Amino acid sequence: MRLKSSSAAAAIAAAALLVSAGCVSESPASNESDSALTGSGTGADCTIDETVKIGAVFSLTEAAAFAGAYQSEGFELAIEELNAVGGVKYEMILEDDKTTVEDSVAAFEKLINRDEVSAIVGPTLSNMAFTTYTDAQSAGVPALGVSTTAEGIPEIGDYIFRASLPEEVALAASIPAAKESLGLEEVAVLYDSADEFTASAYNTILDVLADEGIEVVVDESFETADADFSAQLTKVLEADVDAVILSALPGATVPLVKQARDLEIEAPIVGGNAFNSPVLVGALETASEGLIVGGAWSAAAETTGNAEFIANYFAKYERQPDQFAAQAYTAAYLLDQAIRADCDANREAIKDNLGQILEFDSILGPISIDESGEVTQEPVVQIVRDGEFTLL
Ligand code: 1QQ
């Protein structure tokens, strides 16, 4: 990988560009830099005296805990590994947003103002991030999303980054792969219209299906907390579709897919990032068979360090990691790269250097983050066979 060192002139020019492009929602408040967070040496030789505090906001309880619990573990594991390297010592300050916007906002507020962290990773859901990232942007605190995949996240401002494969990219991989392996011609699209991520993915699904020349013969919505999907599924049954493209969080996916199978709808289910979860597969039981998922990580990928990551994670937590753990783990390494680039853990320096990451060799494969805050990495497409994810 290569990190461009930051220069004040370049930062001012980049900020001017972002403002003129309408990408910055609000000017951040001025941030005093703490000289104890500026070290000596660079890269592997960087030494910073003060402990670098990194906030982590994940949904450890309630609806999105299926992802948040793995995220906290993946991030914690990476922080332990990074602390063992030496030179820079990290402290992870973990907050549970309980899968609510209110708690997510409170967690960001505490980390920004009370703990005075250098950067924040999370939150788990895009639904919270649209609010919390606006707050981080106003406060001038870099925030790095690890599972916030909806359209428009990096555009919130120049302090906002993501190391989470956009759902647009995941679906642009999973739908064509499903078309190729299943010969899709006519599909049903079902989506949760009440969640930012699933509603944004719906637009992407329609675009990808149009590009692929696949016809949408059923187009139905529901809401996050719904439990009865018989009205939508009756239409799917009558249409006898080749597949159901589903945009939902696991809370709705599990009853919906089980009800579909009870109605003897045999059509394969295709989705994106939210489905790349062993919790979902476990909860679906036999109804998970044939689920096609697009996402950012696979246990089967032979990426640098992946086998060691899986072994170390299992040794520590006594369970297999998932995509959410892998992305949070990677985020800690990306932050470390950004901090070591100028050996500076102040908020401004992290913000300048996170957007300069080029092809960092990670367990997700080569990963880049550009100045707009957007990530570039290769998606993977998997299918569930006998209750296990395998590469399609
Ligand atoms: C988002 C997501 C969710 C599936 C993360 C758990 O991708 O909210 O953007």
Residues whose N, C-alpha, C, O or C-beta is under 5 A from the ligand:
A	BS01	1QQ	A67 T124 L125 S126 N127 S147 T148 T149 A150 F197 N273 A274
